[in-house]
Amino acid sequence: MTTQLTLASFTYFLLFCATMTFSPGPMTLLLMGLGMQEGLKRSMPVQLGASVAYLVSILIFAVGFAELVKGNPLISRAIQYIGVAYLLYLAYRQWTSPGLALDNPATAVQDSFKGRFGKGLLTGFSNPKTIVMFSAVFPQFAGQGGDTRTLDVALLGLAFLLLQFVSGCLYCYFGQRIRRVLQSPARQVLLRRATAVMLLGVALMLARGF
């Protein structure tokens, strides 16, 4: 079994994932607060819970939709348009966002492993980005053959999970420093608009098709 992923499409995908995972959001702010309060080690259960949530979402939406669009160009094209529209929406939100409230760090999570794991799991599942991202964006980077498409989605999912985990570790480990950077309104604007431009670029690439 071989993959139909090209270097160009995989590079675009990594750019998209890096933009999504490193942009401040509910999970990154939670981990940044934990890093400031208790350090990287104590955040591991939260990150594991989030990874499980994303993995389940990939299996349900990315793999499920890959089977749905297999051999049906109309559905594939419709999902492509949804993915492009969603990326444009995210770019607009990033450009016009009023900023992040960083005055109060994330509240402490329960001390037990189960409590921290559950917090990460719920935060991962409650993020609406995952549904659209895994169902509308992931399949566009995969090949069209049944076995090949499944392998491509698996590789893309693994790349996303690794980037998500790395970004979480960085936000947690450098929580204090990242917080000081993001407390500057000018730097927040610069970060949001740079993210919006990258999302716009990925949306244009996705519109051209892979």
C-alpha positions as CSV (number, residue, x, y, z in Angstrom):
1,M,0.0,0.0,0.0
2,T,1.4,3.4,-1.0
3,T,0.3,7.0,-0.2
4,Q,-0.8,9.5,-2.8
5,L,0.3,12.4,-0.7
6,T,2.7,14.7,-2.5
7,L,5.4,16.8,-0.9
8,A,3.5,19.9,-1.8
9,S,0.2,18.8,-0.4
10,F,1.8,17.5,2.8
11,T,3.7,20.8,3.2
12,Y,0.4,22.7,2.8
13,F,-1.2,20.4,5.3
14,L,1.6,21.0,7.9
15,L,1.3,24.7,7.4
16,F,-2.5,24.5,8.0
17,C,-2.0,22.3,11.1
18,A,0.7,24.5,12.5
19,T,-1.5,27.6,12.1
20,M,-4.4,25.9,13.8
21,T,-2.5,24.2,16.7
22,F,-0.3,27.1,17.6
23,S,-3.0,29.8,17.4
24,P,-4.2,30.6,20.9
25,G,-7.5,28.9,21.7
26,P,-9.3,27.2,24.6
27,M,-6.8,24.3,24.8
28,T,-3.7,26.4,24.5
29,L,-4.9,28.9,27.1
30,L,-5.8,26.0,29.4
31,L,-2.3,24.5,29.1
32,M,-0.6,27.9,29.4
33,G,-2.4,28.5,32.7
34,L,-1.4,25.0,33.9
35,G,2.2,25.6,32.9
36,M,2.3,28.8,34.9
37,Q,0.7,27.2,38.0
38,E,2.1,23.6,38.1
39,G,4.6,23.0,35.3
40,L,4.7,20.7,32.2
41,K,4.6,17.4,34.0
42,R,1.3,18.0,35.7
43,S,-0.3,19.0,32.3
44,M,0.4,15.6,30.7
45,P,-3.0,14.0,31.6
46,V,-4.8,17.0,30.1
47,Q,-2.8,16.7,26.9
48,L,-3.4,13.0,26.7
49,G,-7.2,13.6,27.1
50,A,-7.1,16.1,24.3
51,S,-5.2,13.7,22.1
52,V,-7.7,11.0,22.7
53,A,-10.5,13.4,21.8
54,Y,-8.8,14.4,18.6
55,L,-8.1,10.8,17.7
56,V,-11.7,9.8,18.1
57,S,-12.8,12.8,16.1
58,I,-10.4,11.8,13.3
59,L,-11.7,8.3,13.2
60,I,-15.3,9.4,13.2
61,F,-15.2,12.4,10.8
62,A,-12.0,12.1,8.7
63,V,-12.2,8.3,8.0
64,G,-16.0,8.3,7.9
65,F,-16.2,11.1,5.4
66,A,-13.4,9.6,3.4
67,E,-15.6,6.6,2.8
68,L,-18.6,8.8,2.1
69,V,-17.0,10.8,-0.6
70,K,-15.2,7.8,-2.2
71,G,-16.3,7.7,-5.8
72,N,-18.7,10.6,-5.4
73,P,-17.2,13.8,-7.0
74,L,-20.3,15.9,-6.1
75,I,-20.0,15.2,-2.4
76,S,-16.2,15.6,-2.6
77,R,-16.6,19.0,-4.2
78,A,-19.3,20.1,-1.7
79,I,-17.0,19.2,1.2
80,Q,-14.1,21.0,-0.5
81,Y,-16.3,24.2,-0.7
82,I,-17.3,23.8,3.0
83,G,-13.6,23.5,4.0
84,V,-12.7,26.6,2.0
85,A,-15.6,28.5,3.5
86,Y,-14.6,27.5,7.0
87,L,-11.0,28.5,6.5
88,L,-12.2,31.9,5.2
89,Y,-14.4,32.2,8.2
90,L,-11.5,31.4,10.6
91,A,-9.3,34.0,8.8
92,Y,-12.0,36.6,9.2
93,R,-12.5,35.8,12.9
94,Q,-8.7,36.0,13.4
95,W,-8.5,39.3,11.7
96,T,-11.4,40.9,13.5
97,S,-11.0,39.3,16.9
98,P,-11.0,41.7,19.8
99,G,-8.2,39.8,21.5
100,L,-7.7,37.3,24.3
101,A,-8.5,37.8,28.0
102,L,-5.3,36.9,29.8
103,D,-5.8,38.7,33.1
104,N,-6.8,35.5,34.9
105,P,-4.9,32.3,34.2
106,A,-6.7,29.0,33.7
107,T,-8.2,27.7,36.9
108,A,-6.6,24.6,38.5
109,V,-7.8,21.3,37.3
110,Q,-8.6,18.5,39.7
111,D,-5.5,16.9,41.2
112,S,-6.3,13.3,40.1
113,F,-5.1,11.9,36.8
114,K,-8.7,11.1,35.9
115,G,-9.9,14.6,36.6
116,R,-7.1,16.1,34.5
117,F,-7.6,13.6,31.7
118,G,-11.4,14.3,31.6
119,K,-10.7,18.0,31.5
120,G,-8.6,17.6,28.4
121,L,-11.0,15.1,26.8
122,L,-14.0,17.5,27.3
123,T,-12.0,20.5,26.0
124,G,-11.0,18.6,22.9
125,F,-14.5,17.3,22.2
126,S,-16.2,20.7,22.9
127,N,-14.0,22.5,20.3
128,P,-16.3,23.0,17.2
129,K,-13.3,23.4,15.0
130,T,-12.5,19.7,15.2
131,I,-15.7,18.6,13.5
132,V,-15.4,20.9,10.4
133,M,-11.6,20.5,10.3
134,F,-11.5,16.7,10.3
135,S,-14.6,16.3,8.1
136,A,-14.1,19.0,5.5
137,V,-10.4,19.8,5.4
138,F,-8.6,16.4,6.1
139,P,-10.2,14.5,3.2
140,Q,-9.1,17.1,0.7
141,F,-5.5,16.2,1.2
142,A,-6.0,12.5,0.9
143,G,-5.9,10.4,-2.2
144,Q,-9.0,9.1,-4.0
145,G,-8.4,5.3,-3.8
146,G,-10.0,3.4,-0.9
147,D,-6.9,1.9,0.7
148,T,-4.7,4.8,-0.3
149,R,-7.2,7.4,1.1
150,T,-7.3,5.6,4.4
151,L,-3.5,5.5,4.6
152,D,-3.3,9.2,3.7
153,V,-5.9,10.1,6.4
154,A,-3.9,8.0,9.0
155,L,-0.7,9.9,8.1
156,L,-2.4,13.2,8.2
157,G,-4.0,12.4,11.5
158,L,-0.7,11.3,13.0
159,A,1.0,14.5,11.8
160,F,-1.8,16.6,13.4
161,L,-1.7,14.8,16.7
162,L,2.1,15.3,16.9
163,L,1.8,19.0,16.1
164,Q,-1.0,19.4,18.6
165,F,1.0,17.7,21.3
166,V,4.2,19.7,20.6
167,S,2.2,23.0,20.6
168,G,0.6,22.0,24.0
169,C,4.0,21.2,25.5
170,L,5.4,24.5,24.3
171,Y,2.5,26.5,25.6
172,C,2.7,24.8,28.9
173,Y,6.5,24.9,29.3
174,F,6.9,28.5,28.2
175,G,3.5,29.6,29.7
176,Q,5.0,32.5,31.6
177,R,6.9,33.9,28.7
178,I,4.1,33.3,26.2
179,R,1.7,35.1,28.5
180,R,4.0,38.1,28.7
181,V,4.2,38.3,24.9
182,L,0.4,37.9,24.4
183,Q,-0.3,40.5,27.1
184,S,0.8,43.2,24.6
185,P,-2.3,44.3,22.5
186,A,0.0,45.2,19.6
187,R,1.6,41.7,19.6
188,Q,-1.8,40.1,19.8
189,V,-3.0,42.0,16.7
190,L,0.2,41.0,14.9
191,L,-0.2,37.3,15.8
192,R,-3.9,37.3,14.9
193,R,-3.4,39.0,11.5
194,A,-0.4,36.8,10.6
195,T,-2.6,33.7,11.4
196,A,-5.4,35.2,9.3
197,V,-3.1,35.6,6.3
198,M,-1.8,32.0,6.7
199,L,-5.4,30.7,6.9
200,L,-6.3,32.7,3.8
201,G,-3.4,31.2,1.9
202,V,-4.3,27.7,2.9
203,A,-7.9,28.4,1.9
204,L,-6.8,29.5,-1.6
205,M,-4.6,26.4,-1.9
206,L,-7.5,24.2,-0.9
207,A,-9.8,25.9,-3.4
208,R,-7.4,24.9,-6.2
209,G,-7.6,21.3,-5.0
210,F,-4.9,18.8,-4.1
